[in-house]
């Protein structure tokens, strides 16, 4: 039987990771006028070097991907890192930020439905019932906003990319662990963004960045990428995608809290109600199971993958 202390120990990294992701909303405002691909390429390159240095210092081996693992890891980088950033930036040109945020906050439902199948087990009824509650609370926190058809399409793409960031990691987490998945996804994302920079922008555009923008990029690289990725994948590996997905509801709460700290004002009644609803949903979906729980089984890829 899973104890409360064990459950919280497994969930705590994901909670912290989602809080960092939520804080990135406020920090990213400093990069609105920065070159998109070039800035993000630098962000992920720095994060990759930091992750490698930390892994070496911690004595954690980072295995070389082989066979199909390259496809899963490249998929994480292409969707969860590159396309997600493009969808958010292009989406806010057609829709208010709240529309994109609400779409992304709907990810617990996708993860609760699809994640367990990738892990070789049935979806949890407890998680499926709690997921809409968490989404409803996130909607109250973020509010709604104006959009057009293109805005809806970009919001849907952002939702899919956010879910893919977790789902595509399931087949490789068992062999590579949180460290390996984070390292490989980040350096692959940096390489993709560097290529997009050469096609659509220019590396020389980075000279236009001011101190505040470099500070924002540094925070995103260290805390929201290197640290948050490790924390998130650790929780996914420990509790599975369904339960971990509920924690994404913490991100909009953290964003609202960061807004208060940076002088955006005290949230209104709807935000406080949303906060309460999210907490209720999390409490219902994350409570320890009363009966024995089958261990999370991520599909093995090393049996069918080609040797390195």
Number of C-alpha atoms within 10 A of each C-alpha: 10 13 12 12 10 12 16 14 13 19 22 17 21 27 23 19 26 26 24 25 23 23 22 22 19 19 20 14 12 16 18 10 10 19 19 20 25 23 22 24 25 21 26 29 21 21 28 25 15 18 25 21 12 14 16 12 9 9 9 13 13 18 14 11 22 15 14 16 21 17 13 21 25 20 21 29 28 21 23 24 25 22 20 24 17 16 21 21 17 15 25 18 13 20 21 16 22 19 25 29 24 24 21 27 27 25 27 29 23 20 27 27 19 17 29 22 15 19 21 12 14 13 19 15 12 16 25 20 15 24 31 18 24 33 26 19 30 29 24 21 29 23 16 15 12 12 19 11 10 14 23 18 15 25 28 18 22 27 24 20 26 25 25 25 21 21 22 21 27 26 21 23 23 18 17 20 20 22 23 25 26 30 26 24 25 31 22 23 29 27 16 18 27 22 15 17 20 12 10 11 16 14 15 9 14 16 7 11 16 12 9 12 20 18 14 18 25 18 19 25 24 18 17 23 27 26 20 24 26 22 24 25 27 23 24 26 20 16 18 24 30 29 29 28 28 32 29 28 32 26 25 31 24 21 23 23 19 20 18 13 12 10 8 12 11 13 13 9 11 15 21 17 15 24 22 16 20 30 17 15 24 22 14 17 25 20 16 18 14 9 8 9 10 7 11 17 17 22 15 15 17 17 7 10 14 12 9 7
